[in-house]
Amino acid sequence: MENLVKDENLSRTTQNQKRCYKCLLREMDIDQYFANLHEYIARIEEDIKAPDALYEERLSVCKECDYLQEGMCRACGCFVELRAAIMTNVCSYGKW
């Protein structure tokens, strides 16, 4: 198990990586931010998580949408991978 040592907003893991728990996006390393987003999606409780087939179907709709830019919906501002991962979520524009 990973040992975390809190230092104000930052923590250090045993692998000497930094994680910021109370940072703005502009203050974070972009690669680490997206890694944290994917880790969060992976930890969503199974009873609220969309089944894999539905998740992939939703993402394929988003991939074809003109509003998608860098993983974010320019129309509503969501991260599409996160929105699609929750079973009860819907596209703000009725696409899924």
N, CA, C and O atoms as CSV, one atom per row, in Angstrom:
chain,resi,resn,atom,element,x,y,z
A,1,MET,N,N,0.842,-1.194,0.000
A,1,MET,CA,C,0.000,0.000,0.000
A,1,MET,C,C,0.882,1.251,0.000
A,1,MET,O,O,1.965,1.269,0.585
A,2,GLU,N,N,0.407,2.260,-0.648
A,2,GLU,CA,C,1.142,3.500,-0.824
A,2,GLU,C,C,1.075,4.330,0.455
A,2,GLU,O,O,-0.003,4.510,1.023
A,3,ASN,N,N,2.219,4.835,0.911
A,3,ASN,CA,C,2.253,5.723,2.067
A,3,ASN,C,C,2.139,7.156,1.595
A,3,ASN,O,O,2.919,7.584,0.744
A,4,LEU,N,N,1.200,7.899,2.119
A,4,LEU,CA,C,1.026,9.302,1.770
A,4,LEU,C,C,1.362,10.162,2.978
A,4,LEU,O,O,0.940,9.861,4.094
A,5,VAL,N,N,2.116,11.227,2.762
A,5,VAL,CA,C,2.464,12.162,3.813
A,5,VAL,C,C,1.908,13.511,3.410
A,5,VAL,O,O,2.335,14.077,2.403
A,6,LYS,N,N,0.970,14.034,4.170
A,6,LYS,CA,C,0.343,15.304,3.828
A,6,LYS,C,C,1.265,16.466,4.145
A,6,LYS,O,O,1.896,16.500,5.201
A,7,ASP,N,N,1.337,17.406,3.233
A,7,ASP,CA,C,2.137,18.615,3.375
A,7,ASP,C,C,1.296,19.739,2.794
A,7,ASP,O,O,1.400,20.045,1.606
A,8,GLU,N,N,0.467,20.352,3.621
A,8,GLU,CA,C,-0.527,21.322,3.197
A,8,GLU,C,C,-1.397,20.706,2.116
A,8,GLU,O,O,-2.131,19.759,2.397
A,9,ASN,N,N,-1.342,21.211,0.885
A,9,ASN,CA,C,-2.178,20.678,-0.184
A,9,ASN,C,C,-1.528,19.529,-0.931
A,9,ASN,O,O,-2.194,18.849,-1.712
A,10,LEU,N,N,-0.245,19.299,-0.709
A,10,LEU,CA,C,0.470,18.271,-1.449
A,10,LEU,C,C,0.684,17.046,-0.586
A,10,LEU,O,O,0.772,17.132,0.639
A,11,SER,N,N,0.765,15.914,-1.243
A,11,SER,CA,C,1.188,14.694,-0.576
A,11,SER,C,C,2.248,14.059,-1.451
A,11,SER,O,O,2.286,14.279,-2.662
A,12,ARG,N,N,3.112,13.268,-0.827
A,12,ARG,CA,C,4.147,12.560,-1.572
A,12,ARG,C,C,3.924,11.074,-1.365
A,12,ARG,O,O,3.658,10.618,-0.253
A,13,THR,N,N,4.034,10.334,-2.440
A,13,THR,CA,C,3.929,8.890,-2.339
A,13,THR,C,C,5.320,8.321,-2.134
A,13,THR,O,O,6.314,9.043,-2.218
A,14,THR,N,N,5.388,7.047,-1.869
A,14,THR,CA,C,6.686,6.408,-1.689
A,14,THR,C,C,7.488,6.430,-2.983
A,14,THR,O,O,8.710,6.285,-2.937
A,15,GLN,N,N,6.849,6.605,-4.128
A,15,GLN,CA,C,7.546,6.708,-5.405
A,15,GLN,C,C,7.960,8.152,-5.693
A,15,GLN,O,O,8.385,8.451,-6.808
A,16,ASN,N,N,7.847,9.041,-4.727
A,16,ASN,CA,C,8.234,10.444,-4.824
A,16,ASN,C,C,7.410,11.218,-5.848
A,16,ASN,O,O,7.903,12.184,-6.431
A,17,GLN,N,N,6.174,10.813,-6.073
A,17,GLN,CA,C,5.270,11.556,-6.938
A,17,GLN,C,C,4.510,12.548,-6.071
A,17,GLN,O,O,4.326,12.323,-4.875
A,18,LYS,N,N,4.074,13.633,-6.672
A,18,LYS,CA,C,3.289,14.624,-5.948
A,18,LYS,C,C,1.841,14.537,-6.379
A,18,LYS,O,O,1.546,14.330,-7.556
A,19,ARG,N,N,0.942,14.694,-5.431
A,19,ARG,CA,C,-0.481,14.807,-5.695
A,19,ARG,C,C,-0.983,16.027,-4.975
A,19,ARG,O,O,-0.646,16.257,-3.814
A,20,CYS,N,N,-1.779,16.800,-5.652
A,20,CYS,CA,C,-2.344,17.983,-5.034
A,20,CYS,C,C,-3.828,17.746,-4.808
A,20,CYS,O,O,-4.569,17.477,-5.754
A,21,TYR,N,N,-4.260,17.844,-3.569
A,21,TYR,CA,C,-5.650,17.575,-3.232
A,21,TYR,C,C,-6.532,18.817,-3.293
A,21,TYR,O,O,-7.751,18.695,-3.411
A,22,LYS,N,N,-5.952,19.988,-3.217
A,22,LYS,CA,C,-6.749,21.210,-3.219
A,22,LYS,C,C,-6.163,22.225,-4.187
A,22,LYS,O,O,-6.013,23.400,-3.852
A,23,CYS,N,N,-5.835,21.768,-5.383
A,23,CYS,CA,C,-5.251,22.650,-6.385
A,23,CYS,C,C,-6.249,22.903,-7.502
A,23,CYS,O,O,-7.168,22.116,-7.731
A,24,LEU,N,N,-6.051,24.003,-8.182
A,24,LEU,CA,C,-6.789,24.281,-9.397
A,24,LEU,C,C,-6.114,23.531,-10.543
A,24,LEU,O,O,-4.945,23.159,-10.442
A,25,LEU,N,N,-6.847,23.312,-11.627
A,25,LEU,CA,C,-6.279,22.614,-12.775
A,25,LEU,C,C,-4.982,23.267,-13.249
A,25,LEU,O,O,-4.016,22.574,-13.569
A,26,ARG,N,N,-4.961,24.580,-13.292
A,26,ARG,CA,C,-3.782,25.278,-13.801
A,26,ARG,C,C,-2.555,25.090,-12.922
A,26,ARG,O,O,-1.437,25.370,-13.356
A,27,GLU,N,N,-2.748,24.619,-11.688
A,27,GLU,CA,C,-1.641,24.403,-10.775
A,27,GLU,C,C,-1.122,22.964,-10.795
A,27,GLU,O,O,-0.127,22.643,-10.145
A,28,MET,N,N,-1.806,22.111,-11.544
A,28,MET,CA,C,-1.456,20.692,-11.548
A,28,MET,C,C,-0.730,20.297,-12.820
A,28,MET,O,O,-0.888,20.928,-13.865
A,29,ASP,N,N,0.065,19.250,-12.718
A,29,ASP,CA,C,0.650,18.620,-13.883
A,29,ASP,C,C,-0.481,17.963,-14.667
A,29,ASP,O,O,-1.236,17.167,-14.109
A,30,ILE,N,N,-0.605,18.281,-15.942
A,30,ILE,CA,C,-1.743,17.821,-16.742
A,30,ILE,C,C,-1.807,16.300,-16.830
A,30,ILE,O,O,-2.897,15.729,-16.784
A,31,ASP,N,N,-0.663,15.636,-16.953
A,31,ASP,CA,C,-0.663,14.176,-17.026
A,31,ASP,C,C,-1.162,13.556,-15.726
A,31,ASP,O,O,-1.926,12.591,-15.740
A,32,GLN,N,N,-0.723,14.121,-14.606
A,32,GLN,CA,C,-1.174,13.603,-13.317
A,32,GLN,C,C,-2.657,13.868,-13.114
A,32,GLN,O,O,-3.365,13.046,-12.533
A,33,TYR,N,N,-3.129,15.019,-13.594
A,33,TYR,CA,C,-4.549,15.324,-13.457
A,33,TYR,C,C,-5.399,14.281,-14.164
A,33,TYR,O,O,-6.360,13.768,-13.592
A,34,PHE,N,N,-5.051,13.968,-15.401
A,34,PHE,CA,C,-5.831,12.992,-16.143
A,34,PHE,C,C,-5.673,11.589,-15.570
A,34,PHE,O,O,-6.611,10.794,-15.629
A,35,ALA,N,N,-4.515,11.272,-15.020
A,35,ALA,CA,C,-4.340,9.987,-14.340
A,35,ALA,C,C,-5.269,9.920,-13.129
A,35,ALA,O,O,-5.896,8.889,-12.885
A,36,ASN,N,N,-5.360,11.017,-12.368
A,36,ASN,CA,C,-6.258,11.061,-11.210
A,36,ASN,C,C,-7.717,10.917,-11.642
A,36,ASN,O,O,-8.497,10.244,-10.969
A,37,LEU,N,N,-8.087,11.542,-12.754
A,37,LEU,CA,C,-9.452,11.437,-13.269
A,37,LEU,C,C,-9.787,9.988,-13.607
A,37,LEU,O,O,-10.863,9.499,-13.262
A,38,HIS,N,N,-8.875,9.310,-14.274
A,38,HIS,CA,C,-9.113,7.909,-14.632
A,38,HIS,C,C,-9.141,7.006,-13.405
A,38,HIS,O,O,-9.917,6.052,-13.357
A,39,GLU,N,N,-8.306,7.295,-12.415
A,39,GLU,CA,C,-8.348,6.543,-11.156
A,39,GLU,C,C,-9.695,6.739,-10.466
A,39,GLU,O,O,-10.266,5.787,-9.934
A,40,TYR,N,N,-10.203,7.974,-10.473
A,40,TYR,CA,C,-11.495,8.270,-9.869
A,40,TYR,C,C,-12.598,7.473,-10.557
A,40,TYR,O,O,-13.447,6.881,-9.892
A,41,ILE,N,N,-12.586,7.459,-11.881
A,41,ILE,CA,C,-13.588,6.704,-12.635
A,41,ILE,C,C,-13.507,5.227,-12.296
A,41,ILE,O,O,-14.541,4.577,-12.139
A,42,ALA,N,N,-12.320,4.689,-12.179
A,42,ALA,CA,C,-12.135,3.275,-11.854
A,42,ALA,C,C,-12.676,2.927,-10.477
A,42,ALA,O,O,-13.083,1.789,-10.242
A,43,ARG,N,N,-12.686,3.898,-9.559
A,43,ARG,CA,C,-13.146,3.652,-8.180
A,43,ARG,C,C,-14.630,3.936,-7.959
A,43,ARG,O,O,-15.120,3.792,-6.839
A,44,ILE,N,N,-15.347,4.332,-8.995
A,44,ILE,CA,C,-16.784,4.601,-8.829
A,44,ILE,C,C,-17.475,3.314,-8.392
A,44,ILE,O,O,-17.209,2.243,-8.937
A,45,GLU,N,N,-18.348,3.424,-7.422
A,45,GLU,CA,C,-19.052,2.248,-6.902
A,45,GLU,C,C,-19.840,1.570,-8.015
A,45,GLU,O,O,-20.484,2.234,-8.827
A,46,GLU,N,N,-19.782,0.252,-8.044
A,46,GLU,CA,C,-20.395,-0.529,-9.117
A,46,GLU,C,C,-21.900,-0.294,-9.246
A,46,GLU,O,O,-22.443,-0.372,-10.348
A,47,ASP,N,N,-22.579,-0.008,-8.134
A,47,ASP,CA,C,-24.027,0.167,-8.204
A,47,ASP,C,C,-24.444,1.474,-8.874
A,47,ASP,O,O,-25.613,1.631,-9.226
A,48,ILE,N,N,-23.522,2.412,-9.057
A,48,ILE,CA,C,-23.862,3.655,-9.767
A,48,ILE,C,C,-23.091,3.801,-11.081
A,48,ILE,O,O,-23.345,4.719,-11.861
A,49,LYS,N,N,-22.159,2.898,-11.312
A,49,LYS,CA,C,-21.314,2.963,-12.502
A,49,LYS,C,C,-22.059,2.396,-13.714
A,49,LYS,O,O,-22.752,1.384,-13.607
A,50,ALA,N,N,-21.913,3.048,-14.851
A,50,ALA,CA,C,-22.512,2.557,-16.094
A,50,ALA,C,C,-21.809,1.262,-16.504
A,50,ALA,O,O,-20.593,1.143,-16.355
A,51,PRO,N,N,-22.568,0.295,-17.019
A,51,PRO,CA,C,-21.921,-0.921,-17.540
A,51,PRO,C,C,-20.933,-0.545,-18.653
A,51,PRO,O,O,-21.113,0.462,-19.338
A,52,ASP,N,N,-19.904,-1.355,-18.821
A,52,ASP,CA,C,-18.851,-1.047,-19.796
A,52,ASP,C,C,-19.399,-0.790,-21.196
A,52,ASP,O,O,-18.952,0.137,-21.870
A,53,ALA,N,N,-20.358,-1.597,-21.640
A,53,ALA,CA,C,-20.910,-1.430,-22.995
A,53,ALA,C,C,-21.596,-0.073,-23.138
A,53,ALA,O,O,-21.429,0.604,-24.152
A,54,LEU,N,N,-22.359,0.320,-22.135
A,54,LEU,CA,C,-23.043,1.616,-22.164
A,54,LEU,C,C,-22.031,2.753,-22.121
A,54,LEU,O,O,-22.173,3.737,-22.847
A,55,TYR,N,N,-21.018,2.628,-21.282
A,55,TYR,CA,C,-19.957,3.627,-21.170
A,55,TYR,C,C,-19.288,3.831,-22.528
A,55,TYR,O,O,-19.128,4.966,-22.977
A,56,GLU,N,N,-18.902,2.753,-23.173
A,56,GLU,CA,C,-18.228,2.839,-24.468
A,56,GLU,C,C,-19.155,3.404,-25.542
A,56,GLU,O,O,-18.714,4.161,-26.406
A,57,GLU,N,N,-20.434,3.040,-25.491
A,57,GLU,CA,C,-21.409,3.583,-26.443
A,57,GLU,C,C,-21.528,5.100,-26.276
A,57,GLU,O,O,-21.542,5.837,-27.262
A,58,ARG,N,N,-21.612,5.554,-25.047
A,58,ARG,CA,C,-21.696,6.991,-24.775
A,58,ARG,C,C,-20.450,7.718,-25.285
A,58,ARG,O,O,-20.550,8.774,-25.909
A,59,LEU,N,N,-19.289,7.147,-25.014
A,59,LEU,CA,C,-18.047,7.790,-25.454
A,59,LEU,C,C,-17.949,7.833,-26.969
A,59,LEU,O,O,-17.415,8.793,-27.525
A,60,SER,N,N,-18.456,6.807,-27.649
A,60,SER,CA,C,-18.405,6.823,-29.114
A,60,SER,C,C,-19.297,7.926,-29.670
A,60,SER,O,O,-18.968,8.521,-30.696
A,61,VAL,N,N,-20.420,8.211,-29.012
A,61,VAL,CA,C,-21.281,9.330,-29.411
A,61,VAL,C,C,-20.526,10.641,-29.194
A,61,VAL,O,O,-20.541,11.520,-30.056
A,62,CYS,N,N,-19.874,10.770,-28.057
A,62,CYS,CA,C,-19.109,11.990,-27.755
A,62,CYS,C,C,-17.970,12.184,-28.754
A,62,CYS,O,O,-17.690,13.309,-29.166
A,63,LYS,N,N,-17.318,11.097,-29.139
A,63,LYS,CA,C,-16.203,11.200,-30.089
A,63,LYS,C,C,-16.649,11.776,-31.427
A,63,LYS,O,O,-15.849,12.395,-32.129
A,64,GLU,N,N,-17.917,11.582,-31.789
A,64,GLU,CA,C,-18.447,12.094,-33.055
A,64,GLU,C,C,-19.011,13.505,-32.919
A,64,GLU,O,O,-19.357,14.130,-33.921
A,65,CYS,N,N,-19.107,14.008,-31.706
A,65,CYS,CA,C,-19.741,15.301,-31.445
A,65,CYS,C,C,-18.767,16.461,-31.702
A,65,CYS,O,O,-17.595,16.401,-31.331
A,66,ASP,N,N,-19.272,17.492,-32.330
A,66,ASP,CA,C,-18.465,18.684,-32.614
A,66,ASP,C,C,-18.081,19.453,-31.354
A,66,ASP,O,O,-17.140,20.246,-31.383
A,67,TYR,N,N,-18.793,19.233,-30.251
A,67,TYR,CA,C,-18.492,19.936,-29.006
A,67,TYR,C,C,-17.309,19.343,-28.242
A,67,TYR,O,O,-16.783,19.994,-27.339
A,68,LEU,N,N,-16.879,18.126,-28.580
A,68,LEU,CA,C,-15.782,17.486,-27.855
A,68,LEU,C,C,-14.453,18.156,-28.188
A,68,LEU,O,O,-14.097,18.324,-29.354
A,69,GLN,N,N,-13.730,18.535,-27.137
A,69,GLN,CA,C,-12.397,19.101,-27.309
A,69,GLN,C,C,-11.556,18.714,-26.103
A,69,GLN,O,O,-11.870,19.093,-24.974
A,70,GLU,N,N,-10.498,17.967,-26.339
A,70,GLU,CA,C,-9.564,17.553,-25.294
A,70,GLU,C,C,-10.256,16.892,-24.109
A,70,GLU,O,O,-9.921,17.157,-22.954
A,71,GLY,N,N,-11.221,16.032,-24.404
A,71,GLY,CA,C,-11.899,15.281,-23.357
A,71,GLY,C,C,-13.005,16.028,-22.651
A,71,GLY,O,O,-13.633,15.489,-21.740
A,72,MET,N,N,-13.252,17.255,-23.052
A,72,MET,CA,C,-14.250,18.096,-22.396
A,72,MET,C,C,-15.328,18.507,-23.397
A,72,MET,O,O,-15.042,18.761,-24.567
A,73,CYS,N,N,-16.549,18.565,-22.927
A,73,CYS,CA,C,-17.659,19.053,-23.740
A,73,CYS,C,C,-17.650,20.584,-23.679
A,73,CYS,O,O,-17.824,21.172,-22.612
A,74,ARG,N,N,-17.448,21.213,-24.826
A,74,ARG,CA,C,-17.418,22.680,-24.871
A,74,ARG,C,C,-18.807,23.278,-24.678
A,74,ARG,O,O,-18.932,24.471,-24.401
A,75,ALA,N,N,-19.850,22.468,-24.820
A,75,ALA,CA,C,-21.210,22.975,-24.654
A,75,ALA,C,C,-21.605,23.073,-23.185
A,75,ALA,O,O,-22.139,24.093,-22.748
A,76,CYS,N,N,-21.342,22.007,-22.421
A,76,CYS,CA,C,-21.771,22.015,-21.011
A,76,CYS,C,C,-20.617,22.101,-20.032
A,76,CYS,O,O,-20.829,22.410,-18.859
A,77,GLY,N,N,-19.390,21.832,-20.489
A,77,GLY,CA,C,-18.225,21.951,-19.621
A,77,GLY,C,C,-17.831,20.692,-18.875
A,77,GLY,O,O,-16.907,20.726,-18.062
A,78,CYS,N,N,-18.506,19.580,-19.132
A,78,CYS,CA,C,-18.179,18.349,-18.399
A,78,CYS,C,C,-16.980,17.646,-19.017
A,78,CYS,O,O,-16.648,17.854,-20.184
A,79,PHE,N,N,-16.335,16.805,-18.204
A,79,PHE,CA,C,-15.372,15.851,-18.731
A,79,PHE,C,C,-16.208,14.650,-19.160
A,79,PHE,O,O,-16.805,13.977,-18.320
A,80,VAL,N,N,-16.252,14.381,-20.452
A,80,VAL,CA,C,-17.190,13.392,-20.971
A,80,VAL,C,C,-16.938,11.999,-20.406
A,80,VAL,O,O,-17.893,11.250,-20.199
A,81,GLU,N,N,-15.700,11.633,-20.152
A,81,GLU,CA,C,-15.432,10.304,-19.610
A,81,GLU,C,C,-16.005,10.141,-18.204
A,81,GLU,O,O,-16.443,9.053,-17.830
A,82,LEU,N,N,-16.002,11.212,-17.438
A,82,LEU,CA,C,-16.582,11.159,-16.101
A,82,LEU,C,C,-18.110,11.148,-16.166
A,82,LEU,O,O,-18.751,10.354,-15.478
A,83,ARG,N,N,-18.691,12.012,-16.979
A,83,ARG,CA,C,-20.148,12.046,-17.098
A,83,ARG,C,C,-20.683,10.712,-17.601
A,83,ARG,O,O,-21.694,10.215,-17.103
A,84,ALA,N,N,-20.008,10.135,-18.587
A,84,ALA,CA,C,-20.462,8.878,-19.181
A,84,ALA,C,C,-20.347,7.698,-18.221
A,84,ALA,O,O,-21.043,6.697,-18.392
A,85,ALA,N,N,-19.492,7.796,-17.230
A,85,ALA,CA,C,-19.237,6.685,-16.309
A,85,ALA,C,C,-20.354,6.465,-15.294
A,85,ALA,O,O,-20.461,5.376,-14.731
A,86,ILE,N,N,-21.176,7.462,-15.051
A,86,ILE,CA,C,-22.262,7.346,-14.063
A,86,ILE,C,C,-23.547,6.938,-14.786
A,86,ILE,O,O,-23.992,7.616,-15.712
A,87,MET,N,N,-24.133,5.829,-14.354
A,87,MET,CA,C,-25.281,5.247,-15.035
A,87,MET,C,C,-26.443,6.226,-15.223
A,87,MET,O,O,-27.066,6.239,-16.285
A,88,THR,N,N,-26.740,7.030,-14.227
A,88,THR,CA,C,-27.922,7.900,-14.295
A,88,THR,C,C,-27.671,9.223,-15.005
A,88,THR,O,O,-28.611,9.980,-15.247
A,89,ASN,N,N,-26.415,9.514,-15.344
A,89,ASN,CA,C,-26.118,10.759,-16.052
A,89,ASN,C,C,-26.644,10.706,-17.479
A,89,ASN,O,O,-26.781,9.636,-18.072
A,90,VAL,N,N,-26.927,11.864,-18.004
A,90,VAL,CA,C,-27.343,11.987,-19.400
A,90,VAL,C,C,-26.552,13.116,-20.043
A,90,VAL,O,O,-26.014,13.984,-19.355
A,91,CYS,N,N,-26.489,13.095,-21.353
A,91,CYS,CA,C,-25.877,14.190,-22.090
A,91,CYS,C,C,-26.797,15.398,-21.969
A,91,CYS,O,O,-28.009,15.286,-22.156
A,92,SER,N,N,-26.225,16.536,-21.661
A,92,SER,CA,C,-27.023,17.758,-21.517
A,92,SER,C,C,-27.753,18.143,-22.783
A,92,SER,O,O,-28.720,18.904,-22.742
A,93,TYR,N,N,-27.298,17.623,-23.905
A,93,TYR,CA,C,-27.896,17.956,-25.197
A,93,TYR,C,C,-28.662,16.789,-25.797
A,93,TYR,O,O,-28.961,16.793,-26.991
A,94,GLY,N,N,-28.985,15.786,-24.976
A,94,GLY,CA,C,-29.846,14.681,-25.390
A,94,GLY,C,C,-29.243,13.723,-26.392
A,94,GLY,O,O,-29.977,12.989,-27.054
A,95,LYS,N,N,-27.939,13.707,-26.523
A,95,LYS,CA,C,-27.300,12.819,-27.486
A,95,LYS,C,C,-27.201,11.389,-26.956
A,95,LYS,O,O,-27.100,10.444,-27.739
A,96,TRP,N,N,-27.231,11.227,-25.650
A,96,TRP,CA,C,-27.322,9.899,-25.016
A,96,TRP,C,C,-27.965,10.017,-23.652
A,96,TRP,O,O,-28.132,9.013,-22.960
